[in-house]
């Protein structure tokens, strides 16, 4: 005979499927911090020392130079001094902040994506340095070529737009497109710098003779080429974050050394050997403005 239990097993066979396991959970990754290491900190201190020595050298080169011929010495000394102060602020750790962006983490086809924040150290003092020091570099190029005040001012303002655009892009959100929008604005500002300095400088420097023209052409091509390297390095390091912070510091340190100590020494040594490179505002620079013009106006009235 067949027992009732066997009948039940034939009519209702036991399920061969396994019981469902627990639903897998995804824990988001913790916040990622991209900070400068020992190599980066040492590089900042080395550049601070180099810029401080450069400032002292530029000041000593102007020691026996008459005040009327000391315009380039003053601008290059201030250029190096501003950079030295900026590097001191960065080396001591009081001139940076974190720029955080969400990063997508993929966990496979059957699991939802998660996001975590990637916070990178951004040295805001670097942009202040570039805004002041590199503007003085452009001022030197315009003074050497004899560019008029209107185009000199426009070149400096265009350069400030480039730096402010870079600063905004460093903190802008990548997902909304703000970052690359500011990058385009910064690049357009640089093109206007080339327009005002390169085009108008080429026209005005011809009146100063062949030696000044040759010097200005060499300095302007060198300077504008180095300045063009900044946006390229900036897009790869700060914006796209393809390198670590240490590499970013080293890249900018090399560019800053080329645009400050190298440019300044080149200009001062060459200027001393070419007397016709003196600028036309030497009288105003050493003696100030005269009151004779105001007296003549009152006499006419």
C-alpha positions in Angstrom: 0.0 0.0 0.0 1.0 3.6 -0.6 1.1 5.7 2.5 -0.6 9.1 2.5 2.8 10.8 2.8 3.9 9.2 -0.5 0.7 10.4 -2.2 1.4 13.9 -1.0 4.9 13.8 -2.3 3.7 12.6 -5.8 1.0 15.2 -6.0 3.0 18.0 -4.5 6.7 17.5 -5.2 9.1 19.5 -3.2 10.5 22.6 -5.0 14.0 22.2 -6.3 14.7 25.9 -6.4 16.9 27.5 -3.8 15.6 30.1 -1.5 16.3 33.7 -2.5 19.3 35.1 -0.7 19.5 38.6 0.9 19.3 41.6 -1.4 22.9 42.9 -1.9 23.6 46.3 -0.6 26.1 48.9 -1.9 28.1 51.1 0.5 29.3 54.3 -1.2 33.0 54.9 -1.1 34.3 57.4 1.4 35.4 60.9 0.4 38.7 61.0 -1.6 41.2 63.6 -0.7 43.9 64.7 -3.2 46.5 66.6 -1.2 50.1 67.7 -1.6 52.7 65.3 -0.2 56.3 65.8 0.9 57.6 66.3 -2.6 55.0 69.1 -3.2 55.8 70.8 0.0 59.6 70.7 -0.6 59.0 72.1 -4.1 57.0 75.1 -2.6 59.8 75.9 -0.2 62.4 75.7 -2.9 60.5 78.1 -5.1 60.0 80.4 -2.1 63.8 80.5 -1.6 64.5 80.9 -5.3 62.0 83.8 -5.7 63.4 85.5 -2.6 67.0 85.3 -4.0 65.7 86.5 -7.3 64.1 89.5 -5.6 67.4 90.4 -3.9 69.4 90.0 -7.1 67.0 92.3 -9.1 67.2 94.9 -6.3 71.0 94.7 -6.2 71.1 95.1 -10.0 69.4 98.5 -9.6 71.7 99.7 -6.9 73.9 101.9 -9.2 71.3 102.6 -11.8 69.9 106.1 -12.0 66.3 106.4 -11.0 65.3 107.5 -14.5 66.6 104.2 -15.9 65.2 102.0 -13.1 61.7 101.3 -14.4 62.4 97.7 -15.5 64.3 97.0 -12.3 61.4 98.1 -10.1 58.8 96.1 -12.1 60.9 92.9 -12.2 61.8 93.2 -8.5 58.1 93.6 -7.6 57.3 90.7 -9.9 59.6 88.4 -8.1 58.6 89.7 -4.7 54.9 89.0 -5.2 55.8 85.5 -6.3 58.0 84.9 -3.3 55.2 86.0 -0.9 52.7 83.7 -2.7 55.0 80.7 -2.5 55.6 81.4 1.2 51.8 81.4 1.7 51.5 78.1 -0.1 54.4 76.5 1.6 53.1 77.3 5.0 49.7 75.8 4.2 47.6 78.9 4.6 46.8 79.6 0.9 44.8 76.6 -0.3 41.3 75.1 0.0 39.5 72.0 -1.2 37.5 71.8 -4.5 35.1 68.8 -4.3 33.4 67.1 -7.2 31.1 64.0 -7.2 32.7 60.9 -8.8 30.5 58.0 -10.1 31.2 54.5 -8.9 29.9 51.6 -11.1 29.2 48.3 -9.3 28.0 46.1 -12.2 24.8 45.5 -14.2 22.5 44.6 -11.3 23.6 47.1 -8.8 22.9 50.9 -8.8 25.7 53.4 -9.3 26.9 55.4 -6.3 28.8 58.6 -6.0 31.6 59.8 -3.7 33.3 63.2 -3.4 36.8 63.7 -4.7 38.3 66.8 -2.9 41.4 68.2 -4.4 43.7 70.8 -2.9 43.7 74.1 -4.8 46.2 76.8 -4.1 44.3 80.0 -4.5 47.4 82.1 -3.8 48.8 80.9 -7.1 46.1 82.8 -9.0 46.8 85.9 -7.0 50.4 85.6 -7.9 49.7 85.2 -11.6 47.2 88.1 -11.6 49.8 90.6 -10.3 53.2 89.2 -11.3 52.4 88.2 -14.9 50.6 91.5 -15.4 53.9 93.2 -14.5 55.6 91.0 -17.1 53.1 92.1 -19.8 53.6 95.7 -18.6 57.3 95.4 -19.2 56.8 94.1 -22.8 54.4 96.9 -23.6 56.8 99.5 -22.1 59.8 98.1 -24.0 57.8 98.2 -27.3 56.3 101.6 -26.7 52.7 100.4 -26.8 50.2 103.1 -26.0 48.5 103.2 -22.7 45.1 102.2 -24.0 46.3 98.9 -25.5 48.6 98.3 -22.5 45.6 98.6 -20.2 43.5 96.3 -22.4 46.2 93.7 -22.4 46.5 93.7 -18.6 42.7 93.5 -18.3 42.5 90.6 -20.7 45.2 88.8 -18.7 43.2 89.3 -15.5 40.1 87.8 -17.3 42.3 84.8 -18.1 43.4 84.4 -14.5 39.9 84.9 -13.0 38.5 82.5 -15.5 41.0 79.9 -14.4 40.2 80.5 -10.7 36.5 80.1 -11.3 37.0 76.9 -13.3 39.1 75.4 -10.5 36.1 75.6 -8.2 33.3 75.1 -10.7 31.1 72.1 -11.0 32.2 69.7 -13.8 28.8 68.1 -14.4 27.0 71.3 -15.2 29.6 72.4 -17.7 30.6 75.5 -15.8 34.2 74.3 -15.5 34.9 74.1 -19.2 32.9 77.2 -19.9 35.2 79.2 -17.7 38.2 77.5 -19.3 37.0 78.8 -22.7 36.6 82.3 -21.3 40.2 82.1 -19.9 41.6 81.0 -23.3 39.8 83.8 -25.1 41.3 86.3 -22.6 44.8 85.0 -23.5 44.1 85.4 -27.2 43.3 89.1 -26.5 46.6 89.4 -24.7 48.4 88.1 -27.7 46.4 90.6 -29.9 47.2 93.7 -27.9 50.8 92.9 -27.0 51.9 91.0 -30.1 50.2 93.0 -32.8 50.5 96.6 -31.4 53.9 95.9 -30.0 55.2 94.8 -33.4 54.0 98.0 -34.9 55.3 100.4 -32.2 58.7 98.8 -31.5 59.9 99.6 -35.0 60.4 103.2 -34.1 63.0 102.2 -31.4 65.5 100.7 -33.8 66.7 97.3 -34.8 68.4 96.3 -31.5 65.3 97.0 -29.4 63.1 95.4 -32.0 65.2 92.2 -31.9 65.2 92.2 -28.1 61.5 92.8 -27.9 60.7 90.1 -30.5 62.8 87.5 -28.6 61.3 88.4 -25.2 57.7 88.6 -26.4 57.8 85.2 -28.3 59.4 83.6 -25.3 57.0 85.1 -22.8 53.8 84.5 -24.8 54.9 80.9 -25.5 55.4 80.2 -21.8 52.2 81.9 -20.9 50.4 79.7 -23.4 51.8 76.7 -21.6 49.9 77.7 -18.4 46.3 76.9 -19.8 47.6 73.6 -21.2 49.1 72.5 -17.9 46.1 73.9 -16.0 43.6 71.9 -18.1 45.5 68.6 -17.6 46.3 69.0 -13.9 43.8 71.2 -12.1 40.7 70.7 -14.3 40.9 67.2 -15.7 42.9 66.0 -12.6 45.0 63.6 -14.7 48.0 64.1 -12.3 48.4 64.2 -8.6 48.9 67.5 -6.7 52.6 67.0 -6.3 53.1 66.8 -10.1 50.8 69.9 -10.5 53.0 71.9 -8.1 56.2 70.9 -10.0 54.8 71.8 -13.4 53.7 75.2 -12.2 57.0 75.8 -10.4 58.9 75.2 -13.6 56.6 77.7 -15.5 56.9 80.3 -12.8 60.7 80.0 -12.8 60.6 80.6 -16.6 58.3 83.6 -16.4 59.9 85.4 -13.5 63.7 84.8 -12.8 64.6 83.9 -16.4 62.5 86.7 -18.0 63.7 89.3 -15.4 67.4 88.6 -15.8 67.1 88.5 -19.6 65.4 91.9 -19.6 67.6 93.6 -17.2 70.9 92.4 -18.6 69.8 93.2 -22.2 68.4 96.6 -21.2 71.6 97.7 -19.7 73.4 97.0 -23.0 70.9 98.8 -25.2 70.5 102.5 -24.1 67.7 103.1 -26.6 65.5 100.7 -24.7 64.8 103.3 -22.1 61.2 104.3 -22.0 59.8 107.8 -22.7 58.3 108.3 -19.3 61.7 108.5 -17.7 61.2 112.2 -16.8 57.9 111.6 -15.1 59.3 108.5 -13.4 62.3 110.2 -11.8 61.0 113.8 -11.3 57.2 113.6 -11.1 54.7 115.7 -13.0 55.2 119.4 -13.4 52.8 122.1 -12.5 53.6 124.2 -15.5 50.6 122.9 -17.4 48.2 124.2 -14.8 49.9 127.6 -14.7 49.5 128.0 -18.5 45.8 127.1 -18.3 45.2 129.7 -15.6 47.1 132.3 -17.6 44.9 131.7 -20.6 41.8 132.0 -18.5 
